[in-house]
C-alpha cells in the first residue's frame, strides 16, 4: 500500500486453503469493490453476478452489460465517482470462474488494468491453481 503506483497482485493456490480469508483479514474487509465469480456459471450469469456486486457496492441500478469491456468500464465509472485521496482496493475472488470460454474477460481486465494505472487502483485477485490463466502486471 505504500507504493506510489498502481499494483496488481494475483494470489493462487489449491482450493480451500485460505487465500480469500488472508486478503479479507489483511484489509479488514474494507474494499472499494469486491466481487466473486460463480462456480460453473456461463458468461451471461457471470456478467449478471458482477453487475449485482456493482449495484450493491455503489447503490446503483445498472443493467447487465453486454460484455466484460462494458462491465469493467462501468466499474471504472463508479470508482471514479468515489472521491478519495487514498488508493482504491479492488478484490476479485474466484476470477477464473468469470473467465468463461469466449467471454473476453481477460480483454476487459487488461482494459481495466490500463486505466487503473491512471486511477491509482490496487487490484487483488484470488484464484485456485486448478486453472492456469494469463495475468497482467500493472
N, CA, C and O of each residue as an XYZ file, in Angstrom:
552
protein
N       0.821     -1.195      0.000
C       0.000      0.000      0.000
C       0.858      1.249      0.000
O       0.355      2.337     -0.279
N       2.129      1.123      0.302
C       2.985      2.303      0.337
C       3.532      2.656     -1.039
O       4.194      3.683     -1.186
N       3.278      1.846     -2.033
C       3.739      2.104     -3.387
C       3.082      3.364     -3.939
O       1.945      3.688     -3.599
N       3.815      4.063     -4.792
C       3.274      5.281     -5.404
C       2.581      5.008     -6.731
O       2.088      5.939     -7.368
N       2.534      3.768     -7.154
C       1.880      3.433     -8.418
C       0.842      2.341     -8.211
O       0.770      1.718     -7.151
N       0.051      2.129     -9.235
C      -0.957      1.072     -9.172
C      -0.277     -0.284     -9.107
O       0.824     -0.469     -9.626
N      -0.941     -1.218     -8.470
C      -0.384     -2.554     -8.308
C      -1.413     -3.590     -8.709
O      -2.618     -3.345     -8.659
N      -0.924     -4.741     -9.104
C      -1.765     -5.873     -9.472
C      -1.154     -7.096     -8.824
O       0.022     -7.394     -9.035
N      -1.934     -7.796     -8.049
C      -1.432     -8.975     -7.355
C      -2.382    -10.134     -7.596
O      -3.588    -10.013     -7.383
N      -1.845    -11.236     -8.034
C      -2.638    -12.446     -8.198
C      -2.157    -13.458     -7.166
O      -0.970    -13.783     -7.112
N      -3.060    -13.944     -6.366
C      -2.742    -14.955     -5.363
C      -3.369    -16.266     -5.824
O      -4.571    -16.334     -6.083
N      -2.561    -17.280     -5.920
C      -3.116    -18.551     -6.348
C      -2.626    -19.672     -5.453
O      -1.573    -19.579     -4.822
N      -3.399    -20.708     -5.415
C      -3.064    -21.876     -4.606
C      -4.201    -22.872     -4.699
O      -5.205    -22.628     -5.369
N      -4.036    -23.983     -4.028
C      -5.087    -25.005     -4.039
C      -6.368    -24.435     -3.463
O      -6.353    -23.444     -2.732
N      -7.478    -25.078     -3.805
C      -8.783    -24.651     -3.282
C      -8.839    -24.864     -1.777
O      -8.249    -25.794     -1.228
N      -9.571    -23.967     -1.138
C      -9.899    -24.085      0.291
C      -8.685    -24.035      1.221
O      -8.650    -24.727      2.239
N      -7.683    -23.211      0.867
C      -6.519    -23.083      1.743
C      -6.452    -21.723      2.438
O      -5.543    -21.489      3.234
N      -7.395    -20.824      2.155
C      -7.461    -19.558      2.881
C      -6.972    -18.322      2.146
O      -6.657    -17.320      2.789
N      -6.899    -18.358      0.828
C      -6.429    -17.201      0.062
C      -7.347    -15.991      0.277
O      -6.879    -14.895      0.585
N      -8.637    -16.201      0.115
C      -9.597    -15.117      0.281
C      -9.612    -14.625      1.722
O      -9.666    -13.420      1.965
N      -9.565    -15.539      2.667
C      -9.537    -15.154      4.076
C      -8.338    -14.265      4.371
O      -8.461    -13.267      5.080
N      -7.189    -14.622      3.834
C      -5.967    -13.864      4.058
C      -6.122    -12.407      3.609
O      -5.762    -11.488      4.345
N      -6.651    -12.202      2.418
C      -6.819    -10.844      1.896
C      -7.893    -10.096      2.680
O      -7.704     -8.933      3.036
N      -9.007    -10.749      2.949
C     -10.068    -10.093      3.734
C      -9.559     -9.691      5.111
O      -9.851     -8.593      5.585
N      -8.818    -10.552      5.740
C      -8.294    -10.264      7.070
C      -7.302     -9.100      7.021
O      -7.369     -8.199      7.858
N      -6.398     -9.110      6.066
C      -5.384     -8.065      5.960
C      -6.020     -6.682      5.766
O      -5.592     -5.700      6.373
N      -7.036     -6.623      4.921
C      -7.682     -5.339      4.627
C      -8.911     -5.088      5.506
O      -9.642     -4.119      5.297
N      -9.129     -5.947      6.471
C     -10.257     -5.809      7.396
C     -11.590     -5.660      6.652
O     -12.487     -4.933      7.079
N     -11.685     -6.366      5.536
C     -12.900     -6.382      4.706
C     -13.292     -5.002      4.187
O     -14.460     -4.772      3.874
N     -12.341     -4.088      4.092
C     -12.619     -2.726      3.627
C     -12.111     -2.559      2.208
O     -10.986     -2.112      1.982
N     -12.950     -2.922      1.262
C     -12.606     -2.835     -0.150
C     -13.439     -1.740     -0.805
O     -14.562     -1.461     -0.386
N     -12.875     -1.130     -1.831
C     -13.658     -0.186     -2.624
C     -14.559     -0.938     -3.600
O     -15.558     -0.406     -4.082
N     -14.188     -2.179     -3.878
C     -15.048     -3.073     -4.649
C     -14.602     -4.496     -4.408
O     -13.406     -4.785     -4.366
N     -15.560     -5.379     -4.251
C     -15.310     -6.805     -4.082
C     -16.333     -7.564     -4.911
O     -17.515     -7.220     -4.920
N     -15.881     -8.584     -5.599
C     -16.787     -9.482     -6.320
C     -16.172    -10.870     -6.318
O     -14.962    -11.029     -6.161
N     -17.016    -11.859     -6.493
C     -16.537    -13.228     -6.618
C     -17.268    -13.899     -7.775
O     -18.444    -13.628     -8.019
N     -16.569    -14.767     -8.478
C     -17.169    -15.472     -9.596
C     -18.138    -16.550     -9.134
O     -18.152    -16.941     -7.967
N     -18.934    -17.011    -10.064
C     -19.905    -18.076     -9.808
C     -19.361    -19.401    -10.329
O     -18.929    -19.489    -11.478
N     -19.381    -20.412     -9.503
C     -18.942    -21.734     -9.947
C     -19.833    -22.223    -11.073
O     -21.057    -22.243    -10.945
N     -19.221    -22.612    -12.165
C     -19.900    -23.205    -13.320
C     -20.907    -22.272    -13.997
O     -21.779    -22.738    -14.730
N     -20.797    -20.960    -13.761
C     -21.691    -20.011    -14.424
C     -21.207    -19.702    -15.831
O     -20.004    -19.677    -16.089
N     -22.149    -19.467    -16.741
C     -21.760    -19.074    -18.093
C     -21.477    -17.567    -18.115
O     -21.608    -16.897    -17.091
N     -21.095    -17.042    -19.268
C     -20.720    -15.629    -19.367
C     -21.854    -14.711    -18.940
O     -21.627    -13.761    -18.192
N     -23.052    -14.972    -19.395
C     -24.189    -14.115    -19.045
C     -24.431    -14.122    -17.530
O     -24.689    -13.076    -16.934
N     -24.348    -15.286    -16.926
C     -24.538    -15.386    -15.476
C     -23.426    -14.666    -14.719
O     -23.678    -14.015    -13.705
N     -22.189    -14.786    -15.220
C     -21.065    -14.099    -14.580
C     -21.226    -12.579    -14.682
O     -20.973    -11.863    -13.713
N     -21.643    -12.089    -15.841
C     -21.861    -10.646    -16.015
C     -23.003    -10.153    -15.132
O     -22.930     -9.059    -14.572
N     -24.045    -10.949    -15.010
C     -25.162    -10.588    -14.127
C     -24.674    -10.515    -12.687
O     -24.977     -9.562    -11.969
N     -23.929    -11.512    -12.275
C     -23.368    -11.549    -10.929
C     -22.477    -10.331    -10.666
O     -22.597     -9.693     -9.620
N     -21.595    -10.009    -11.597
C     -20.684     -8.874    -11.465
C     -21.474     -7.564    -11.348
O     -21.118     -6.687    -10.560
N     -22.535     -7.443    -12.128
C     -23.375     -6.240    -12.086
C     -24.101     -6.138    -10.749
O     -24.263     -5.041    -10.214
N     -24.533     -7.257    -10.215
C     -25.173     -7.246     -8.888
C     -24.182     -6.717     -7.844
O     -24.551     -5.903     -6.997
N     -22.939     -7.173     -7.902
C     -21.928     -6.659     -6.977
C     -21.737     -5.153     -7.159
O     -21.661     -4.415     -6.177
N     -21.659     -4.690     -8.418
C     -21.511     -3.243     -8.674
C     -22.701     -2.486     -8.099
O     -22.526     -1.486     -7.403
N     -23.905     -2.959     -8.388
C     -25.104     -2.283     -7.887
C     -25.157     -2.262     -6.364
O     -25.559     -1.260     -5.773
N     -24.762     -3.339     -5.734
C     -24.769     -3.389     -4.270
C     -23.703     -2.477     -3.666
O     -23.958     -1.797     -2.672
N     -22.516     -2.460     -4.259
C     -21.434     -1.645     -3.720
C     -21.690     -0.151     -3.891
O     -21.341      0.651     -3.025
N     -22.298      0.211     -5.009
C     -22.437      1.633     -5.327
C     -23.885      2.095     -5.313
O     -24.195      3.178     -5.810
N     -24.773      1.287     -4.750
C     -26.203      1.628     -4.667
C     -26.755      2.045     -6.025
O     -27.457      3.049     -6.148
N     -26.427      1.263     -7.028
C     -26.872      1.563     -8.385
C     -27.989      0.646     -8.840
O     -28.427     -0.250     -8.119
N     -28.427      0.896    -10.044
C     -29.433      0.032    -10.671
C     -29.070     -0.145    -12.143
O     -29.900      0.026    -13.036
N     -27.809     -0.492    -12.367
C     -27.304     -0.666    -13.729
C     -27.861     -1.939    -14.357
O     -28.085     -2.941    -13.677
N     -28.078     -1.877    -15.657
C     -28.468     -3.079    -16.389
C     -27.207     -3.903    -16.654
O     -26.094     -3.379    -16.617
N     -27.388     -5.163    -16.915
C     -26.254     -6.060    -17.147
C     -25.564     -5.679    -18.459
O     -26.215     -5.617    -19.502
N     -24.262     -5.426    -18.416
C     -23.518     -5.085    -19.637
C     -23.504     -6.253    -20.617
O     -23.701     -7.406    -20.234
N     -23.271     -5.938    -21.869
C     -23.255     -6.962    -22.914
C     -21.969     -7.775    -22.899
O     -21.948     -8.908    -23.380
N     -20.893     -7.208    -22.351
C     -19.602     -7.899    -22.373
C     -18.727     -7.385    -21.230
O     -19.110     -6.466    -20.507
N     -17.553     -7.990    -21.078
C     -16.658     -7.638    -19.973
C     -16.040     -6.262    -20.136
O     -15.766     -5.588    -19.143
N     -15.819     -5.838    -21.353
C     -15.285     -4.499    -21.578
C     -16.249     -3.455    -21.004
O     -15.833     -2.532    -20.304
N     -17.527     -3.610    -21.306
C     -18.543     -2.704    -20.768
C     -18.657     -2.843    -19.244
O     -18.851     -1.850    -18.543
N     -18.538     -4.056    -18.744
C     -18.653     -4.285    -17.303
C     -17.527     -3.583    -16.545
O     -17.774     -2.921    -15.537
N     -16.298     -3.725    -17.028
C     -15.181     -3.065    -16.356
C     -15.236     -1.552    -16.546
O     -14.822     -0.803    -15.661
N     -15.735     -1.101    -17.675
C     -15.913      0.337    -17.871
C     -16.926      0.890    -16.864
O     -16.734      1.976    -16.316
N     -17.989      0.150    -16.627
C     -18.987      0.532    -15.622
C     -18.335      0.614    -14.232
O     -18.579      1.560    -13.483
N     -17.522     -0.366    -13.903
C     -16.832     -0.353    -12.615
C     -15.913      0.867    -12.505
O     -15.880      1.523    -11.463
N     -15.178      1.170    -13.556
C     -14.291      2.334    -13.550
C     -15.073      3.616    -13.298
O     -14.656      4.454    -12.498
N     -16.204      3.771    -13.977
C     -17.016      4.981    -13.799
C     -17.510      5.111    -12.362
O     -17.516      6.206    -11.799
N     -17.919      4.004    -11.779
C     -18.380      4.044    -10.382
C     -17.227      4.378     -9.432
O     -17.395      5.162     -8.498
N     -16.068      3.787     -9.670
C     -14.914      4.051     -8.808
C     -14.445      5.494     -8.925
O     -14.020      6.090     -7.934
N     -14.517      6.062    -10.126
C     -14.097      7.446    -10.324
C     -14.974      8.413     -9.540
O     -14.510      9.472     -9.119
N     -16.227      8.058     -9.345
C     -17.135      8.933     -8.596
C     -16.877      8.874     -7.098
O     -17.323      9.745     -6.351
N     -16.176      7.873     -6.671
C     -15.852      7.700     -5.258
C     -14.592      8.511     -4.964
O     -13.477      8.000     -5.074
N     -14.769      9.741     -4.602
C     -13.640     10.656     -4.402
C     -12.919     10.348     -3.092
O     -13.449     10.579     -2.005
N     -11.704      9.824     -3.217
C     -10.867      9.566     -2.051
C      -9.438      9.951     -2.401
O      -9.062      9.985     -3.572
N      -8.662     10.235     -1.397
C      -7.255     10.563     -1.634
C      -6.376      9.328     -1.566
O      -5.232      9.351     -2.022
N      -6.895      8.258     -1.005
C      -6.104      7.037     -0.894
C      -6.360      6.126     -2.097
O      -7.300      6.331     -2.865
N      -5.506      5.126     -2.234
C      -5.692      4.152     -3.309
C      -6.985      3.386     -3.104
O      -7.441      3.190     -1.977
N      -7.558      2.964     -4.199
C      -8.773      2.161     -4.145
C      -8.368      0.690     -4.169
O      -7.519      0.280     -4.960
N      -8.982     -0.088     -3.302
C      -8.674     -1.518     -3.202
C      -9.785     -2.303     -3.875
O     -10.945     -2.230     -3.468
N      -9.427     -3.054     -4.907
C     -10.363     -3.874     -5.666
C      -9.980     -5.333     -5.433
O      -8.814     -5.703     -5.576
N     -10.950     -6.150     -5.081
C     -10.666     -7.557     -4.835
C     -11.655     -8.412     -5.606
O     -12.866     -8.299     -5.417
N     -11.139     -9.259     -6.467
C     -11.977    -10.196     -7.223
C     -11.547    -11.609     -6.847
O     -10.419    -12.022     -7.117
N     -12.452    -12.331     -6.229
C     -12.178    -13.710     -5.819
C     -12.739    -14.662     -6.875
O     -13.713    -14.344     -7.559
N     -12.130    -15.801     -6.995
C     -12.557    -16.839     -7.951
C     -12.645    -16.289     -9.375
O     -13.599    -16.559    -10.104
N     -11.640    -15.521     -9.749
C     -11.608    -14.886    -11.063
C     -11.682    -15.876    -12.236
O     -12.361    -15.571    -13.216
N     -11.032    -17.027    -12.193
C     -11.118    -17.934    -13.343
C     -12.549    -18.354    -13.674
O     -12.851    -18.659    -14.827
N     -13.435    -18.373    -12.668
C     -14.824    -18.715    -12.958
C     -15.462    -17.661    -13.850
O     -16.364    -17.974    -14.627
N     -15.010    -16.422    -13.751
C     -15.545    -15.345    -14.588
C     -15.016    -15.428    -16.006
O     -15.672    -14.986    -16.949
N     -13.833    -15.992    -16.153
C     -13.176    -16.073    -17.455
C     -13.666    -17.298    -18.225
O     -12.908    -18.235    -18.478
N     -14.936    -17.272    -18.589
C     -15.532    -18.402    -19.311
C     -15.073    -18.418    -20.771
O     -14.539    -17.430    -21.276
N     -15.282    -19.523    -21.422
C     -14.854    -19.702    -22.808
C     -15.466    -18.612    -23.704
O     -16.673    -18.374    -23.676
N     -14.623    -17.971    -24.482
C     -15.004    -16.929    -25.443
C     -15.688    -15.721    -24.799
O     -16.462    -15.025    -25.456
N     -15.406    -15.471    -23.520
C     -16.057    -14.355    -22.829
C     -15.309    -13.037    -22.986
O     -15.875    -11.974    -22.732
N     -14.039    -13.090    -23.403
C     -13.183    -11.905    -23.493
C     -12.983    -11.231    -22.140
O     -12.778    -10.020    -22.060
N     -13.047    -12.033    -21.078
C     -12.827    -11.486    -19.739
C     -11.443    -10.855    -19.629
O     -11.314     -9.754    -19.094
N     -10.409    -11.528    -20.122
C      -9.048    -11.010    -19.996
C      -8.878     -9.700    -20.755
O      -8.103     -8.846    -20.324
N      -9.567     -9.518    -21.858
C      -9.519     -8.248    -22.582
C     -10.097     -7.140    -21.704
O      -9.506     -6.066    -21.594
N     -11.242     -7.393    -21.082
C     -11.846     -6.413    -20.188
C     -10.966     -6.123    -18.992
O     -10.843     -4.974    -18.569
N     -10.354     -7.161    -18.444
C      -9.468     -6.992    -17.303
C      -8.246     -6.161    -17.673
O      -7.825     -5.306    -16.894
N      -7.675     -6.398    -18.845
C      -6.496     -5.621    -19.249
C      -6.881     -4.160    -19.503
O      -6.097     -3.260    -19.201
N      -8.075     -3.912    -20.053
C      -8.593     -2.550    -20.215
C      -8.701     -1.879    -18.854
O      -8.283     -0.734    -18.680
N      -9.260     -2.595    -17.899
C      -9.399     -2.088    -16.538
C      -8.022     -1.807    -15.938
O      -7.829     -0.792    -15.268
N      -7.074     -2.701    -16.176
C      -5.724     -2.531    -15.648
C      -5.015     -1.326    -16.212
O      -4.339     -0.608    -15.475
N      -5.153     -1.085    -17.507
C      -4.516      0.083    -18.112
C      -5.081      1.365    -17.513
O      -4.329      2.291    -17.209
N      -6.376      1.425    -17.344
C      -6.979      2.607    -16.752
C      -6.717      2.675    -15.257
O      -6.719      3.758    -14.672
N      -6.494      1.537    -14.643
C      -6.176      1.501    -13.224
C      -4.891      2.225    -12.894
O      -4.740      2.761    -11.797
N      -3.964      2.245    -13.834
C      -2.726      2.973    -13.603
C      -3.012      4.453    -13.417
O      -2.365      5.118    -12.608
N      -3.963      4.961    -14.151
C      -4.327      6.366    -14.042
C      -5.119      6.624    -12.770
O      -4.937      7.650    -12.115
N      -5.994      5.695    -12.425
C      -6.900      5.879    -11.287
C      -6.286      5.445     -9.954
O      -6.952      5.505     -8.920
N      -5.030      5.011     -9.967
C      -4.346      4.554     -8.755
C      -5.120      3.453     -8.036
O      -5.486      3.598     -6.870
N      -5.357      2.377     -8.729
C      -6.052      1.241     -8.147
C      -5.049      0.204     -7.676
O      -4.010     -0.001     -8.303
N      -5.359     -0.432     -6.595
C      -4.612     -1.607     -6.181
C      -5.571     -2.774     -6.338
O      -6.663     -2.766     -5.770
N      -5.173     -3.763     -7.096
C      -6.061     -4.797     -7.573
C      -5.593     -6.141     -7.043
O      -4.453     -6.537     -7.284
N      -6.443     -6.839     -6.335
C      -6.103     -8.149     -5.787
C      -7.023     -9.208     -6.372
O      -8.235     -9.016     -6.474
N      -6.436    -10.307     -6.747
C      -7.198    -11.426     -7.279
C      -6.893    -12.663     -6.451
O      -5.790    -12.824     -5.927
N      -7.868    -13.514     -6.345
C      -7.643    -14.775     -5.647
C      -8.222    -15.883     -6.512
O      -9.390    -15.836     -6.900
N      -7.411    -16.863     -6.805
C      -7.937    -17.965     -7.601
C      -7.177    -19.244     -7.321
O      -6.046    -19.229     -6.836
N      -7.819    -20.338     -7.636
C      -7.214    -21.648     -7.401
C      -6.341    -22.039     -8.581
O      -6.541    -21.587     -9.708
N      -5.378    -22.883     -8.294
C      -4.437    -23.328     -9.310
C      -5.070    -24.259    -10.331
O      -4.447    -24.551    -11.352
N      -6.260    -24.724    -10.097
C      -6.881    -25.706    -10.971
C      -6.933    -25.227    -12.417
O      -7.059    -26.047    -13.326
N      -6.842    -23.958    -12.645
C      -6.894    -23.440    -13.992
C      -5.799    -22.392    -14.153
O      -5.725    -21.454    -13.360
N      -4.963    -22.535    -15.148
C      -3.890    -21.578    -15.355
C      -4.433    -20.451    -16.222
O      -5.044    -20.698    -17.262
N      -4.209    -19.211    -15.791
C      -4.662    -18.070    -16.572
C      -3.510    -17.106    -16.781
O      -2.507    -17.153    -16.069
N      -3.661    -16.249    -17.746
C      -2.672    -15.219    -18.009
C      -2.937    -14.052    -17.076
O      -4.082    -13.617    -16.947
N      -1.917    -13.540    -16.429
C      -2.089    -12.418    -15.508
C      -1.357    -11.206    -16.039
O      -0.261    -11.308    -16.591
N      -1.970    -10.081    -15.865
C      -1.420     -8.818    -16.311
C      -0.833     -8.106    -15.104
O      -1.515     -7.922    -14.095
N       0.406     -7.713    -15.201
C       1.039     -6.983    -14.109
C       0.953     -5.501    -14.442
O       1.440     -5.052    -15.480
N       0.325     -4.750    -13.543
C       0.220     -3.307    -13.758
C       1.223     -2.609    -12.872
O       1.312     -1.381    -12.887
